[in-house]
Amino acid sequence: MRQRGSVVTKGDIVRSVWDSQYDGDDIILEVCIGYLRRKLSSPLSDHGIETVRGVGYRLAID
């Protein structure tokens, strides 16, 4: 069974990582999430980042 955390919106992530004045493309965030997914997905890891379509992301733990 997977436990799921709270959903974090893309806007919340952008404001936390960059700042409220960031005017870049959302693709930057998606690329960074991809890097994080690769880092977290090891044979010994039980963590994963799930996409909540149209909302944002959440951390899932086995």
C-alpha positions, 0 to 999 in steps of 0.5 A, spaced: 500 500 500 502 506 498 501 512 502 500 519 499 502 526 501 499 532 500 499 535 493 503 541 491 502 545 485 507 547 480 506 554 482 507 553 489 514 549 487 516 555 482 515 560 488 519 556 493 525 554 488 525 560 484 521 566 486 514 570 485 517 574 479 519 567 475 517 568 468 520 562 465 516 556 462 513 550 466 518 545 462 523 547 466 520 545 472 518 538 469 525 537 467 527 538 474 522 533 477 524 528 472 531 529 475 529 528 482 525 522 479 531 518 477 535 520 483 529 517 487 528 511 483 533 506 485 532 499 487 532 500 494 528 506 494 521 506 496 519 513 494 516 516 488 514 522 485 507 522 482 504 527 478 497 529 479 494 531 473 492 538 472 494 540 479 501 538 481 505 533 484 506 529 491 511 524 494 508 517 494 512 512 499 511 504 499 
